[in-house]
C-alpha cells in the first residue's frame, strides 16, 4: 500500500481546489456563465490544463506583444502550479526530487505542451466561429491520445520512450470523463453555489493528480522500452485534425451535388408557398430544375437572362453572406412575380444563414416562412482579424488556422480558407449571428430543424425563441431524411411543429468543458457599438445595434 504524506496530500487537495474556485468566483462576478464549465480544467492533469490555458490565450489577446507576453506568463504559471501539484502528489514510499528540479522539469513540460496543444486550441476557436461539431471533435480527440504520454513527462526522464502503462491510460481516460462531468456540474449549479462546486471539482483533480503521479512513478513493465513512442503519438495527434479537415472539406470543385427530395418530388396542393431551397457550404448545383414548378433551387451563381438558377460549383458557396443574400433577393422577387404565391425559404447549413441574412433588414419581403436545417447556432462567439491586420482579438489564432488550412489544401487540392468571404462575413457581423439567428421574425413563420450533435457545439443555456424540431443526427443532410421531409411538408401546409428533445440540453452540458471561451462583445472594435453587459445570456434574441 502506498504511504501518503498527510500534510502533502491535504495541500494537494487544497491547491487543486483553489484554482477553479478562484476562476469561478471571477466568472460569477462578471456574469460570465458560458465560461463556468471551463474552470475545473484550471487544475487538471496534463495536457488538459495547458489546453485550457491556450484556449483562453488564443481568444483573449489583441496583438503579438500581448500574445507572446501571455504565452510566457501562461507557461510560467502552469509550470509552477504543476510542479507544486506533482511534488505534493509524490508517493511517500519513493524519494521525492527537490522542488527546484521538479519545477524546472515542469516548466519545460509546460512550454512543450503549450506548443503541442496550441493547434488544437486554435481549432476550438474555429468551432466558436462556425459552430460546427467536427472542429470540437478535432480539437478534443487528440487530447485523449496525448494524455497518457504527457502525464509521464512532468515526473521523470525517459517519458518519451516506451508505451505508457495500462494504469496511466486508464487514469487519463478518467481525467477526460471527470473534466466533462465536472464542467457540466459547475455550469448546472445556480448562482454562487457554482464556486463551491468548482472547488469540489478541483479537489477531485487533486485526487487524479495523486493517482496519475503514482502510476508514473511506479510503472509496471514498460513495453517497447527503447522505441520513441511519445514523439510518434504527438505526430499522429497533430496530423489527425488535418486528415479530418481534408475529409470534411474535400478537394474537388464539382462534388456534393445538392438534390434533396423537396427538389425531386411535387409538393402537395395543401402547400400555399413557392419554395426556394438553399444548399449548404461546398454544395454544388448541376442546373437540373426542380420537379415542381413552384420549387426552385437557390443558385450561388445567380440567375440567367430567363430567370433560371445558374449551375454552380462548390467554390461559389464561399462568397459572403451579404452577397448571397442579394442574389437570393433577386431570385425571391422573380419567383414571387412568376407564381403569385408567398415564398418559403428552406436553407441547409450555410443556406440557412443566407436566408436569415436576407430576412434581417427586409420588412417588405414576399417571404412568409423560413425553415432552417442545421443552421450555425450561436456562431461567431470568437474572433480573429483579417490577414492584413497587425492587431485584433485572436490575432495568433487566425494565423494558426491559416497554417492548418493551407496544409490541408496542399495535400487535398482544396480551396477552403479561414478568411473566405463566407467566414469573414460571420466574423464581422458577429453579434447578429451569435444572438439573433434563432429568433422570431415579424410576419414570417420560422422553425429550425436541428441535429442533436449541434448541442455539443453550444454553450449551455438558452439559444432560441422559435420552434425547433431536433433529430438524432450529424450536421448537414437533414433535408434528405424522410422524417424531416415529412415534417417540413407538414409545416409548409400550415401545421404547428415544435419537437425539442430532452437530451439536447444534456448534450450542451456535456460539451460545456470543451468550448473555447466566448469573446466579450463589448471589447471588439469590429463589433461596436455593442452596449450592455459583455457576457450575459440576456442578449439572446435582443436586437443588436
C-alpha positions in Angstrom: 0.0 0.0 0.0 1.2 3.5 -0.9 2.0 5.7 2.1 0.9 9.4 1.7 2.4 12.3 3.5 -0.7 13.6 5.2 0.2 17.3 5.0 1.2 17.0 1.4 -2.0 15.2 0.4 -4.1 17.8 2.1 -2.1 20.6 0.5 -2.6 18.9 -2.9 -6.4 18.9 -2.5 -6.5 22.5 -1.3 -4.3 23.8 -4.1 -6.2 21.8 -6.8 -9.5 23.1 -5.4 -8.4 26.7 -5.0 -7.6 27.3 -8.7 -11.1 26.6 -10.2 -12.8 28.2 -7.2 -11.0 31.5 -7.8 -11.7 31.3 -11.5 -15.4 30.7 -10.9 -15.5 33.5 -8.3 -14.5 35.8 -11.2 -16.9 34.3 -13.7 -19.9 34.6 -11.4 -19.0 38.2 -10.6 -18.8 39.0 -14.3 -22.0 37.0 -15.1 -19.8 35.0 -17.5 -21.9 31.8 -17.3 -20.6 30.4 -20.6 -17.1 30.0 -19.2 -18.0 28.4 -15.8 -17.7 24.9 -17.2 -14.1 25.6 -18.1 -12.9 26.3 -14.6 -12.3 22.7 -13.4 -9.6 22.4 -16.1 -7.6 25.1 -14.3 -6.0 22.4 -12.1 -6.5 19.4 -14.4 -3.7 16.9 -15.2 -1.6 17.3 -18.3 -2.4 18.1 -21.2 -5.9 19.4 -20.3 -4.6 22.2 -18.2 -2.4 23.6 -21.0 -5.2 23.1 -23.5 -7.4 25.2 -21.2 -4.6 27.9 -21.0 -4.1 28.1 -24.7 -7.8 28.4 -25.5 -8.1 31.4 -23.2 -4.9 32.9 -24.6 -5.9 32.5 -28.3 -9.2 34.2 -27.7 -8.1 37.0 -25.3 -5.1 38.7 -26.9 -5.2 41.5 -29.4 -1.6 42.0 -30.5 1.6 39.9 -31.0 3.1 41.6 -27.9 0.1 40.5 -25.7 0.1 37.1 -27.2 3.8 36.5 -26.5 3.6 38.1 -23.1 0.6 36.0 -22.2 2.3 32.8 -23.5 5.3 33.4 -21.3 3.1 34.1 -18.3 0.9 31.0 -19.0 3.9 28.7 -19.3 5.4 30.2 -16.1 2.3 29.9 -14.0 1.4 26.5 -15.4 4.9 25.2 -14.8 4.9 26.5 -11.2 1.4 25.1 -10.5 2.0 21.7 -12.0 5.4 21.5 -10.3 3.7 22.1 -7.0 1.0 19.6 -7.7 3.5 16.9 -8.8 5.6 17.4 -5.6 2.5 17.3 -3.4 1.2 14.2 -5.2 4.5 12.3 -4.9 4.0 8.9 -3.2 5.5 8.5 0.3 7.4 5.3 -0.4 9.7 6.8 -3.2 12.3 9.5 -2.6 11.0 12.8 -3.9 13.2 15.0 -6.0 13.9 18.5 -4.8 11.3 21.1 -5.7 13.7 23.1 -7.9 14.3 20.0 -10.0 10.6 19.3 -10.3 9.8 22.9 -11.1 12.4 23.1 -13.9 11.1 19.9 -15.4 7.5 21.1 -15.3 8.4 24.5 -16.8 9.9 22.6 -19.8 6.8 20.4 -20.0 4.6 23.5 -19.9 6.4 25.1 -22.8 6.4 21.8 -24.8 2.7 21.1 -24.1 1.7 24.6 -25.0 3.3 24.3 -28.4 1.7 20.8 -28.9 -1.8 21.7 -28.0 -1.9 25.2 -29.5 -3.2 24.0 -32.9 -6.0 22.1 -31.2 -6.9 25.2 -29.2 -7.0 27.1 -32.5 -9.5 24.6 -33.8 -11.6 25.2 -30.7 -11.6 28.9 -31.6 -12.7 27.9 -35.1 -15.5 25.9 -33.6 -16.6 29.1 -31.8 -16.7 30.9 -35.1 -18.6 28.5 -37.3 -20.4 26.4 -34.6 -19.5 23.1 -36.3 -19.1 19.9 -34.2 -16.2 18.5 -36.3 -14.0 21.3 -35.1 -14.8 20.4 -31.5 -14.1 16.8 -32.0 -10.9 17.5 -34.0 -9.7 19.7 -31.1 -10.5 17.4 -28.3 -9.9 14.0 -29.8 -6.1 14.3 -29.9 -6.0 15.1 -26.2 -7.1 11.6 -25.5 -4.1 10.2 -27.4 -1.6 12.6 -25.9 -2.7 12.4 -22.3 -1.0 9.1 -21.2 2.3 10.2 -22.7 2.4 13.8 -21.5 1.3 12.8 -18.0 4.6 11.0 -17.6 6.7 14.0 -18.7 6.4 16.1 -15.5 7.6 13.2 -13.3 10.9 12.0 -14.6 13.2 11.4 -17.6 12.7 8.9 -20.3 9.0 9.6 -20.6 9.2 9.7 -24.3 10.3 6.1 -24.7 8.0 3.1 -24.4 4.3 2.7 -24.2 2.5 4.2 -21.2 1.3 1.7 -18.6 -2.3 0.5 -18.6 -2.8 2.4 -15.3 -1.7 5.7 -17.0 -4.1 5.1 -19.9 -6.9 4.3 -17.5 -6.3 7.4 -15.4 -6.0 9.7 -18.4 -9.3 8.4 -19.7 -10.9 9.0 -16.3 -9.4 12.6 -16.4 -11.4 13.2 -19.6 -14.6 11.9 -18.1 -14.1 13.8 -14.9 -13.4 17.1 -16.8 -16.6 16.5 -18.9 -18.8 15.7 -15.9 -17.4 18.4 -13.6 -17.7 21.0 -16.4 -21.4 20.1 -16.7 -22.0 20.2 -12.9 -20.3 23.5 -12.4 -22.3 25.1 -15.1 -25.6 23.5 -14.0 -25.4 24.7 -10.3 -27.0 28.1 -10.0 -25.5 31.4 -8.7 -22.7 31.5 -6.2 -23.1 27.8 -5.4 -21.1 27.2 -8.6 -18.0 28.5 -6.7 -18.4 25.7 -4.1 -18.9 23.1 -6.7 -15.9 24.3 -8.6 -13.8 23.9 -5.5 -15.1 20.3 -5.0 -14.4 19.5 -8.7 -10.9 20.9 -8.2 -10.4 18.6 -5.2 -11.3 15.7 -7.5 -8.5 16.9 -9.8 -6.2 16.7 -6.8 -7.1 13.0 -6.3 -6.4 12.4 -10.0 -3.0 14.1 -9.7 -2.2 11.8 -6.8 -3.2 8.6 -8.8 -1.5 9.8 -12.0 1.8 10.7 -10.4 1.7 7.4 -8.5 1.2 5.5 -11.8 4.0 7.4 -13.5 6.5 6.9 -10.6 5.6 3.2 -10.2 5.4 2.0 -13.8 4.7 -1.6 -14.5 6.6 -3.5 -17.2 7.2 -1.0 -20.0 6.6 -2.3 -23.5 8.7 -1.0 -26.4 11.1 0.4 -23.9 13.6 1.7 -26.5 11.0 3.0 -29.0 10.4 6.8 -29.1 6.6 6.2 -28.9 5.7 9.6 -27.4 7.1 11.6 -30.4 5.2 9.3 -32.8 2.0 9.8 -30.8 2.5 13.6 -30.9 2.9 13.5 -34.7 -0.2 11.3 -35.1 -2.1 13.7 -32.9 -1.0 16.7 -34.9 -1.9 15.0 -38.2 -5.3 13.7 -37.2 -7.1 17.1 -37.4 -5.5 17.8 -40.8 -6.8 14.5 -42.1 -10.3 15.1 -40.7 -10.3 18.6 -42.2 -9.3 17.2 -45.6 -12.0 14.6 -45.5 -14.6 17.2 -44.4 -13.6 19.9 -46.9 -12.9 17.7 -49.9 -10.8 18.8 -52.8 -13.0 18.8 -55.9 -15.0 21.8 -57.2 -17.9 19.8 -58.6 -18.7 17.4 -55.8 -21.7 17.4 -53.4 -24.5 18.0 -55.9 -27.4 19.1 -53.8 -30.6 17.3 -54.6 -32.9 16.6 -51.6 -36.4 15.1 -52.0 -38.1 18.5 -52.0 -36.4 19.2 -55.4 -37.3 15.7 -56.8 -40.9 15.4 -55.7 -44.0 17.6 -56.1 -45.4 19.4 -53.2 -49.0 18.6 -52.2 -51.8 21.0 -53.1 -52.1 22.0 -49.4 -48.8 23.9 -49.6 -49.6 27.5 -50.5 -46.0 28.7 -51.0 -43.5 28.9 -53.8 -40.3 27.5 -52.3 -36.6 28.3 -52.7 -34.2 25.6 -51.4 -30.7 26.8 -50.4 -27.8 24.3 -50.3 -25.0 24.5 -47.8 -21.3 25.2 -47.8 -19.4 23.3 -50.6 -22.7 22.2 -52.2 -23.0 22.2 -56.0 -25.8 22.5 -58.5 -25.9 20.9 -61.9 -28.6 23.1 -63.3 -31.4 20.5 -63.4 -34.6 22.2 -62.4 -36.9 21.0 -59.6 -39.8 18.7 -60.5 -42.4 21.0 -59.0 -42.5 24.3 -61.0 -43.3 26.2 -57.7 -40.0 25.0 -56.2 -36.6 26.4 -57.2 -33.1 25.8 -56.1 -31.1 28.9 -55.0 -28.0 29.5 -57.1 -24.9 30.9 -55.5 -24.0 31.9 -59.1 -27.2 33.9 -59.7 -29.9 33.7 -62.5 -29.6 33.6 -66.2 -31.4 36.0 -68.5 -34.6 34.0 -68.3 -34.6 34.0 -64.5 -33.4 30.4 -64.2 -30.9 29.5 -61.5 -27.4 29.0 -62.9 -25.3 25.9 -62.2 -22.6 26.5 -59.6 -19.6 24.6 -58.2 -18.5 24.3 -54.6 -16.3 27.3 -54.7 -19.3 29.6 -55.4 -20.6 28.9 -51.9 -17.5 30.6 -50.4 -18.9 34.1 -51.2 -20.0 36.4 -48.4 -23.4 36.0 -46.8 -24.4 39.5 -47.8 -23.7 39.0 -51.5 -25.5 35.6 -51.4 -28.5 37.4 -49.7 -28.5 39.9 -52.5 -28.7 37.1 -55.1 -31.5 35.5 -53.1 -33.4 38.7 -53.1 -33.5 38.8 -56.9 -34.4 35.1 -57.0 -37.2 35.5 -54.5 -38.7 38.5 -56.3 -38.6 36.7 -59.7 -40.2 33.5 -58.2 -42.9 35.5 -56.4 -43.7 37.5 -59.6 -43.9 34.3 -61.7 -46.1 32.3 -59.3 -48.0 35.0 -57.4 -47.5 33.0 -54.2 -45.9 33.9 -50.9 -42.4 32.4 -50.7 -40.9 29.9 -48.2 -37.2 29.6 -47.8 -35.6 26.2 -47.0 -32.0 26.6 -46.1 -29.4 24.0 -45.0 -26.3 25.0 -43.0 -24.8 28.0 -44.9 -28.1 28.2 -46.9 -29.9 28.8 -43.6 -27.5 31.6 -42.8 -28.0 33.1 -46.2 -31.8 33.0 -45.8 -31.5 34.5 -42.3 -29.2 37.3 -43.5 -31.7 38.1 -46.3 -34.5 38.5 -43.8 -32.5 40.6 -41.5 -33.4 44.0 -42.8 -36.2 43.3 -45.4 -39.6 44.1 -43.9 -41.2 44.2 -47.3 -40.2 40.8 -48.4 -42.7 38.3 -50.0 -41.2 35.6 -47.8 -43.7 34.3 -45.3 -41.9 31.1 -44.0 -38.3 30.2 -43.1 -37.2 26.7 -42.4 -33.6 26.3 -41.3 -31.9 23.0 -41.4 -28.6 22.6 -39.4 -28.2 26.3 -39.0 -25.0 27.6 -37.4 -26.5 28.1 -33.9 -24.7 30.9 -31.9 -21.9 31.3 -34.4 -19.2 34.0 -34.1 -18.6 33.5 -30.4 -14.9 34.0 -31.1 -13.0 36.3 -33.5 -9.8 36.7 -35.4 -8.9 39.7 -37.6 -8.2 39.6 -41.4 -4.7 38.7 -42.5 -3.7 42.3 -43.4 -4.4 43.4 -39.8 -1.5 43.8 -37.3 -3.8 43.9 -34.3 -7.1 42.4 -33.3 -8.6 39.9 -30.9 -7.5 36.4 -31.8 -4.6 37.5 -34.0 -2.4 34.4 -33.4 -5.4 32.1 -33.6 -6.1 33.4 -37.1 -2.6 32.7 -38.3 -2.6 29.2 -36.8 -5.8 28.4 -38.6 -4.4 29.8 -41.9 -1.5 27.4 -41.5 -3.8 24.4 -40.8 -6.0 25.2 -43.8 -3.0 25.8 -46.1 -1.5 22.5 -45.1 -4.8 20.7 -45.8 -5.2 22.4 -49.1 -1.6 21.5 -50.1 -2.4 17.8 -49.8 -6.1 17.8 -50.9 -6.1 20.4 -53.6 -9.0 22.1 -51.8 -9.5 25.9 -51.6 -11.0 26.3 -48.1 -9.7 29.2 -46.1 -10.5 30.6 -42.6 -10.6 34.0 -44.4 -13.0 33.1 -47.3 -15.8 35.8 -47.6 -18.4 33.5 -46.0 -16.3 33.1 -42.8 -15.4 36.7 -42.7 -19.0 37.8 -43.0 -19.8 35.7 -39.9 -16.9 37.2 -38.1 -17.6 40.9 -38.9 -21.3 40.6 -38.1 -20.7 38.5 -35.0 -23.3 39.9 -32.6 -26.2 39.2 -35.1 -25.2 35.6 -35.9 -24.3 35.0 -32.3 -27.5 36.2 -30.7 -30.3 36.6 -33.4 -30.1 33.6 -35.8 -32.6 31.6 -33.8 -35.2 34.4 -33.2 -38.6 35.3 -34.4 -39.1 37.5 -37.5 -42.1 39.7 -37.9 -44.7 38.3 -40.4 -42.6 35.2 -41.1 -43.2 31.7 -39.7 -39.8 30.4 -38.5 -38.7 26.9 -37.5 -35.3 25.3 -37.1 -34.5 21.6 -37.7 -31.5 20.8 -35.5 -29.2 17.7 -35.4 -28.7 16.8 -31.8 -24.9 16.8 -32.3 -25.2 20.6 -32.7 -25.8 20.7 -28.9 -22.2 19.8 -28.3 -21.2 22.9 -30.2 -23.1 25.3 -28.0 -22.5 26.8 -24.5 -25.2 25.6 -22.2 -28.3 27.7 -21.8 -30.9 29.3 -24.0 -30.3 29.6 -27.7 -33.6 30.1 -29.4 -37.2 31.6 -29.1 -38.6 29.8 -32.2 -40.0 26.3 -32.6 -37.4 23.6 -33.1 -37.5 20.0 -34.5 -34.5 18.2 -33.1 -33.3 15.0 -34.8 -30.6 12.5 -33.7 -28.2 13.2 -36.5 -24.9 14.8 -37.5 -24.7 18.3 -39.1 -26.0 18.5 -42.6 -28.1 16.2 -44.7 -31.3 16.7 -42.7 -33.2 17.6 -45.9 -32.5 14.2 -47.3 -34.1 12.3 -44.3 -37.6 11.0 -44.7 -38.8 12.0 -41.3 -37.6 15.6 -41.8 -39.0 15.8 -45.3 -42.4 14.7 -44.0 -42.3 17.3 -41.2 -41.2 20.1 -43.5 -44.1 19.4 -45.8 -46.5 19.5 -42.8 -45.1 22.8 -41.7 -45.4 24.3 -45.2 -49.0 23.1 -45.2 -49.7 25.1 -42.0 -49.0 22.7 -39.2 -47.5 23.9 -36.0 -44.4 21.8 -35.1 -42.2 22.0 -32.1 -40.4 18.9 -31.0 -37.3 19.6 -28.8 -35.6 16.5 -27.4 -34.9 16.1 -23.7 -31.2 15.1 -24.3 -30.4 18.3 -26.2 -29.7 20.4 -23.1 -27.8 17.4 -21.6 -25.5 17.4 -24.6 -25.0 21.1 -24.2 -23.8 20.4 -20.6 -21.6 17.6 -21.7 -19.9 19.9 -24.2 -19.5 22.8 -21.7 -15.9 21.9 -20.7 -14.7 21.8 -24.3 -15.8 25.1 -25.7 -13.5 28.0 -26.3 -14.4 30.9 -24.1 -16.6 33.4 -25.8 -15.1 36.8 -26.6 -16.9 39.7 -24.8 -18.9 41.5 -27.4 -18.2 44.9 -25.9 -14.4 44.9 -26.4 -14.1 44.0 -30.1 -13.9 47.1 -32.3 -15.2 45.1 -35.2 -18.5 44.6 -33.3 -19.0 48.0 -31.9 -21.3 49.7 -31.0 -22.5 46.9 -28.7 -23.6 48.3 -25.4 -24.7 46.4 -22.4 -23.1 43.7 -20.2 -20.4 41.8 -22.1 -21.3 38.2 -21.2 -24.9 38.0 -20.1 -27.1 35.5 -21.9 -30.0 38.0 -21.8 -28.6 39.2 -25.2 -30.2 36.2 -26.9 -32.9 37.5 -29.2 -32.3 41.0 -28.1 -31.8 43.0 -31.3 -28.2 44.2 -31.7 -27.3 47.7 -32.8 
